[in-house]
Amino acid sequence: MLLRFGAWVFIRGEVLSCSTIAITTHTRGDRHMAQKKPTVYEFIPKLGQLRDDVLFGDVWEHPDLSKRDRSLITVAMLAALYRTDEMRGHMQRALDNGVTQTELKGLITHVAFYAGWPCAVNAGRIAIDVFGPK
């Protein structure tokens, strides 16, 4: 059985991304043994360092675009590329950066015509999860 838990990444007091921690449970006779799988960033520390130092420490902090605009661009790219796991954290970050639910819905509709209907439907399903029940 595979269980997934979201783990937020914080830098300078700001939520930056959501990574996934997977826990695999094995059954041996009547005993249960849980093993924590390493995250990609635990397994490849250099990748995590580059993400933190370059992507979030430099690119996201550069003044040529606002964080709000970067969030819109990032969600659109992730939706177009069908990057489900990464999209959840970035949709939440977009909301935290001032993008409204209405704007994200409009973005998803726009994606449908430029990246394809399945990409937009996938992004819409993720938005439902991120926005929560109404």
C-alpha positions as CSV (number, residue, x, y, z in Angstrom):
1,M,0.0,0.0,0.0
2,L,1.4,3.4,-0.9
3,L,0.4,6.5,1.1
4,R,1.3,10.0,0.0
5,F,1.7,13.0,2.3
6,G,2.4,16.6,1.1
7,A,5.4,18.3,2.6
8,W,5.7,22.1,2.1
9,V,9.1,23.6,1.4
10,F,9.7,26.9,3.3
11,I,12.4,29.4,2.5
12,R,12.6,32.8,4.3
13,G,9.2,32.1,5.8
14,E,7.4,31.6,2.4
15,V,5.8,28.5,1.1
16,L,7.6,27.6,-2.1
17,S,6.6,24.2,-3.3
18,C,5.0,21.0,-2.3
19,S,7.0,17.8,-2.5
20,T,5.7,14.3,-1.9
21,I,6.9,11.8,0.7
22,A,5.9,8.3,0.0
23,I,5.6,5.6,2.7
24,T,5.4,2.0,1.7
25,T,3.9,-0.5,4.1
26,H,4.9,-4.2,3.8
27,T,3.2,-7.1,5.5
28,R,5.3,-9.9,6.8
29,G,3.2,-12.5,8.5
30,D,1.2,-10.7,11.2
31,R,3.7,-7.9,11.5
32,H,3.5,-4.6,9.6
33,M,6.7,-2.8,8.7
34,A,6.7,0.8,7.4
35,Q,9.6,2.2,5.4
36,K,9.9,5.8,4.4
37,K,11.0,6.3,0.8
38,P,13.4,9.1,0.3
39,T,12.2,12.2,-1.6
40,V,13.9,13.0,-4.8
41,Y,15.7,15.8,-3.0
42,E,17.0,13.4,-0.3
43,F,18.1,11.0,-3.0
44,I,19.7,13.6,-5.2
45,P,20.7,16.5,-2.8
46,K,22.3,18.6,-5.5
47,L,18.9,18.8,-7.3
48,G,17.4,20.2,-4.1
49,Q,20.3,22.6,-3.7
50,L,19.8,23.9,-7.2
51,R,16.1,24.2,-6.8
52,D,16.5,26.2,-3.6
53,D,19.5,28.4,-4.6
54,V,18.9,29.0,-8.3
55,L,15.2,28.5,-9.0
56,F,13.7,29.8,-5.8
57,G,16.6,31.9,-4.5
58,D,17.4,33.7,-7.8
59,V,14.8,33.2,-10.6
60,W,11.7,33.6,-8.4
61,E,13.3,36.6,-6.6
62,H,14.3,38.5,-9.8
63,P,12.4,41.8,-10.1
64,D,11.6,41.6,-13.8
65,L,8.4,39.7,-13.1
66,S,6.2,39.8,-10.0
67,K,5.7,36.6,-8.0
68,R,2.0,36.7,-9.0
69,D,2.9,36.8,-12.7
70,R,5.4,34.0,-12.3
71,S,2.8,31.9,-10.6
72,L,0.3,32.4,-13.5
73,I,3.1,31.5,-16.0
74,T,4.2,28.5,-14.0
75,V,0.7,27.1,-13.6
76,A,0.0,27.6,-17.3
77,M,3.2,25.8,-18.2
78,L,2.6,22.9,-15.8
79,A,-1.0,22.6,-17.1
80,A,0.1,22.6,-20.7
81,L,2.8,20.0,-19.9
82,Y,0.4,17.8,-17.8
83,R,2.6,18.0,-14.8
84,T,0.1,17.0,-12.2
85,D,2.3,16.6,-9.1
86,E,4.0,19.9,-9.5
87,M,0.8,21.7,-10.4
88,R,-0.8,21.2,-7.0
89,G,1.8,23.1,-5.0
90,H,2.1,25.8,-7.6
91,M,-1.7,26.4,-7.8
92,Q,-1.7,26.9,-4.0
93,R,1.3,29.2,-4.3
94,A,-0.5,31.2,-7.0
95,L,-3.4,31.7,-4.6
96,D,-0.9,32.7,-1.9
97,N,0.7,35.2,-4.4
98,G,-2.6,36.9,-5.0
99,V,-4.0,35.1,-8.1
100,T,-7.7,34.5,-7.7
101,Q,-9.7,31.4,-8.2
102,T,-11.5,33.2,-11.0
103,E,-8.2,34.0,-12.7
104,L,-7.0,30.3,-12.4
105,K,-10.3,29.1,-13.9
106,G,-9.8,31.6,-16.8
107,L,-6.2,30.3,-17.2
108,I,-7.4,26.7,-17.4
109,T,-10.0,27.6,-20.0
110,H,-7.3,29.4,-22.0
111,V,-5.0,26.3,-21.7
112,A,-7.7,24.2,-23.3
113,F,-7.4,26.0,-26.6
114,Y,-3.6,26.2,-26.7
115,A,-2.5,23.0,-25.1
116,G,-5.5,20.7,-25.5
117,W,-8.7,19.8,-23.7
118,P,-7.2,16.9,-21.7
119,C,-4.6,19.2,-20.2
120,A,-7.3,21.7,-19.2
121,V,-9.5,19.0,-17.7
122,N,-6.6,17.6,-15.7
123,A,-5.7,21.1,-14.4
124,G,-9.4,21.6,-13.6
125,R,-9.5,18.5,-11.5
126,I,-6.4,19.6,-9.6
127,A,-8.0,23.1,-9.1
128,I,-11.0,21.4,-7.5
129,D,-8.7,19.6,-5.0
130,V,-6.7,22.8,-4.3
131,F,-9.7,25.1,-3.9
132,G,-11.6,22.6,-1.7
133,P,-15.3,22.0,-1.6
134,K,-17.7,24.9,-2.2
